[in-house]
């Protein structure tokens, strides 16, 4: 068999045009449908299954846990190396199910939005209630019904800043990295507006609103804090931000015990 040498991986002549087509697309994930389309463009008569098997054997495609999807290892990677992308399985899922009701969420959204210097140790994915995230995604998945549309970042649906803030107030146990809130919380508040925050927060309940108002005040976003305070009834239950025991710092204005935010 005649072979060409492309970086450190040999490639058979029958596959060279297909690999070139994949290089041009620069898609991190290749599905059976994409492989079929590339093969047609390259004039290859090999079935997608056979092509995939040979490209995997040669190190150009790397198996994923989701079926009928592979990670493409381009020539620039100089070997059988993937993209080191924690969302690679999600990308494969979205190619198969582009309307899947999912979003990069909580601390992962804050990271993707560029509002923190601490990358989450495990990706966090939110999904609409009633939908179940496949375990093969390798994420921490949380059911949550957000309201504002997501934004596309690096080809992924990501929560907007107001959604990330309201969700942290609504589900503080689901939010990670509270210990580094100095790094991400004020920055995330600065990237939104009071109107956007209220659109996401409306009808979430007094406890969520009190936590959100306190978080805004702690972040020195006094316009948002004052707006929320005006919407809250004066006679309301005590609220906890973090575990109930120990109770943490008592904040009279918000009738709240804070056990998670760094002391200032």
C-alpha positions in Angstrom: 0.0 0.0 0.0 1.3 3.4 -0.9 1.4 5.8 2.0 2.0 9.5 2.5 3.5 10.9 5.7 1.6 13.7 7.3 3.2 15.0 10.5 4.0 11.8 12.6 1.0 9.7 11.4 1.1 7.7 8.2 -2.0 8.0 6.0 -3.0 5.7 3.2 -3.5 7.3 -0.2 -7.2 6.3 -0.1 -7.7 8.4 3.0 -5.5 11.4 2.2 -8.2 13.5 0.6 -10.6 12.7 3.4 -8.1 13.9 6.0 -7.5 17.0 3.9 -11.2 17.7 3.9 -11.4 17.3 7.7 -8.4 19.6 8.1 -10.3 22.3 6.1 -13.4 22.0 8.2 -11.4 22.2 11.5 -14.3 20.7 13.4 -13.3 19.3 16.8 -16.0 16.6 16.5 -16.8 14.5 13.5 -20.1 12.7 13.2 -21.0 9.9 10.8 -22.9 12.5 8.8 -20.0 14.9 8.6 -17.7 12.0 7.6 -20.1 11.0 4.8 -20.2 14.5 3.5 -16.4 14.9 3.5 -16.0 11.5 1.8 -18.5 12.6 -0.9 -16.5 15.8 -1.5 -13.3 13.9 -1.6 -14.7 11.3 -4.1 -14.2 8.4 -1.7 -16.4 5.4 -2.2 -15.7 3.9 1.3 -18.7 3.7 3.6 -18.5 6.1 6.7 -18.1 3.2 9.1 -15.1 1.8 7.2 -13.6 5.3 6.9 -14.0 5.9 10.6 -12.4 2.6 11.5 -9.4 3.3 9.3 -9.0 6.9 10.5 -9.2 5.7 14.2 -6.6 3.1 13.5 -4.3 5.7 11.9 -4.8 8.2 14.7 -6.8 10.9 12.9 -10.0 10.2 14.7 -10.2 9.5 18.4 -13.2 7.6 19.9 -15.7 9.4 22.0 -18.2 7.9 24.5 -21.2 9.1 22.4 -22.0 6.8 19.5 -21.3 7.8 15.9 -19.0 10.7 16.9 -15.2 11.0 17.0 -12.8 13.7 18.0 -10.6 14.9 15.2 -6.9 15.1 15.8 -5.5 17.6 13.2 -2.0 17.5 11.8 -1.1 20.6 13.8 -1.4 18.4 16.9 1.6 16.3 15.7 0.2 13.0 16.8 -2.8 11.2 18.3 -3.7 14.2 20.5 -7.2 15.7 21.0 -8.2 19.2 21.9 -8.2 18.9 25.6 -11.7 20.3 25.5 -13.8 19.5 28.6 -16.9 20.0 26.5 -16.0 17.6 23.7 -18.7 15.1 24.5 -21.3 18.0 24.7 -20.2 19.2 21.3 -20.9 15.7 20.0 -24.3 15.6 21.6 -25.2 19.0 20.1 -24.2 17.8 16.6 -26.7 14.9 17.1 -29.3 16.9 19.0 -28.9 20.6 18.1 -32.0 21.6 20.1 -31.0 19.8 23.3 -32.3 22.0 26.2 -28.9 22.5 27.8 -26.5 25.4 28.6 -23.1 25.8 30.1 -24.0 27.0 33.6 -23.0 28.3 37.1 -19.2 28.5 37.5 -18.6 27.1 34.1 -20.7 29.9 32.5 -18.8 32.5 34.5 -15.5 31.0 33.2 -16.7 30.9 29.6 -17.9 34.5 29.9 -14.4 35.5 31.1 -15.4 36.8 34.5 -13.1 34.5 36.6 -9.5 33.3 36.6 -10.4 30.0 38.2 -11.4 27.3 35.7 -13.9 24.8 37.2 -12.4 21.4 38.0 -15.5 19.8 36.5 -17.8 21.3 33.8 -21.2 22.3 35.0 -24.2 21.9 32.6 -27.7 23.0 33.2 -30.7 21.4 31.5 -34.4 22.1 31.4 -36.6 20.1 33.9 -37.6 16.8 32.5 -34.6 16.3 30.3 -31.8 14.0 31.5 -28.2 14.6 30.7 -26.4 11.4 29.5 -23.7 10.3 31.9 -21.2 10.0 29.1 -21.0 13.9 29.0 -18.7 13.7 32.0 -20.3 16.9 33.6 -22.0 17.9 36.7 -25.6 18.4 35.5 -28.3 20.4 37.2 -31.9 20.8 36.3 -32.8 24.5 36.1 -35.4 26.5 34.2 -33.6 29.7 33.1 -35.5 32.5 31.3 -33.1 34.6 29.3 -31.7 33.2 26.0 -28.2 31.7 26.0 -25.3 33.2 24.2 -23.0 31.3 21.8 -19.4 31.1 23.0 -16.9 28.8 21.2 -19.8 27.1 19.6 -21.6 26.3 22.9 -24.8 27.7 24.5 -23.8 29.6 27.6 -25.8 31.4 30.3 -25.8 35.2 30.2 -24.4 37.0 33.2 -27.8 37.8 34.7 -28.9 34.2 34.5 -25.6 33.1 36.2 -26.2 35.6 39.0 -29.8 34.8 39.6 -29.2 31.0 39.5 -26.4 31.4 42.1 -28.9 33.2 44.4 -31.7 30.8 43.6 -29.6 27.6 44.0 -26.5 28.6 46.1 -25.7 24.9 46.8 -25.3 24.3 43.1 -22.9 27.2 42.6 -19.3 26.5 43.1 -16.3 28.6 43.9 -17.9 30.8 46.5 -14.5 31.1 48.2 -13.2 33.0 45.2 -16.3 35.2 44.9 -14.0 38.3 45.1 -12.7 37.2 41.7 -16.0 36.6 39.8 -19.0 38.0 41.6 -18.4 41.8 41.2 -17.2 41.3 37.7 -20.3 39.4 36.7 -22.5 42.0 38.2 -20.7 44.8 36.3 -21.4 43.0 33.0 -25.1 43.2 33.3 -27.9 45.8 34.0 -30.7 46.0 36.6 -33.4 45.4 34.0 -31.6 42.2 32.8 -31.3 40.9 36.3 -34.9 41.5 37.1 -36.1 39.8 33.9 -34.3 36.6 35.1 -35.2 37.0 38.8 -38.9 37.9 38.6 -41.2 35.4 40.4 -38.2 33.5 41.8 -39.4 34.1 45.4 -38.4 36.4 48.3 -35.6 34.2 49.5 -33.9 34.3 46.0 -34.4 38.0 45.7 -33.0 38.7 49.2 -29.9 36.6 48.4 -29.5 38.4 45.1 -29.9 41.8 46.6 -27.3 41.0 49.2 -24.9 39.6 46.6 -25.3 42.9 44.6 -24.6 45.0 47.7 -21.6 42.9 48.6 -20.4 43.5 45.0 -20.9 47.2 45.4 -23.7 47.2 42.8 -25.9 49.5 44.9 -28.4 50.3 42.1 -29.3 46.7 41.7 -29.3 46.1 45.5 -31.6 49.1 46.1 -34.0 48.1 43.3 -34.4 44.6 44.8 -34.7 45.9 48.3 -37.7 48.1 47.2 -39.4 45.0 45.8 -39.1 42.9 48.9 -41.7 42.9 51.7 -40.4 44.3 55.0 -42.0 41.4 56.9 -40.3 38.3 55.5 -38.6 35.1 56.7 -34.9 34.8 57.5 -32.8 33.6 54.6 -29.6 31.6 54.4 -26.8 31.9 51.9 -25.0 28.7 52.4 -25.5 26.0 55.1 -27.8 26.8 58.0 -25.2 25.5 60.5 -23.0 27.4 61.3 -25.3 30.3 60.4 -22.6 32.7 59.3 -22.7 36.4 59.2 -26.0 38.1 60.1 -27.0 40.9 57.6 -29.9 42.9 59.0 -30.9 44.7 55.8 -31.5 41.4 54.0 -32.6 39.3 57.0 -29.9 36.9 55.9 -27.2 34.7 57.3 -24.1 34.5 55.0 -21.9 31.5 55.3 -20.2 31.5 51.9 -19.0 34.9 50.8 -15.4 36.0 51.8 -15.3 38.4 54.7 -14.5 42.0 53.8 
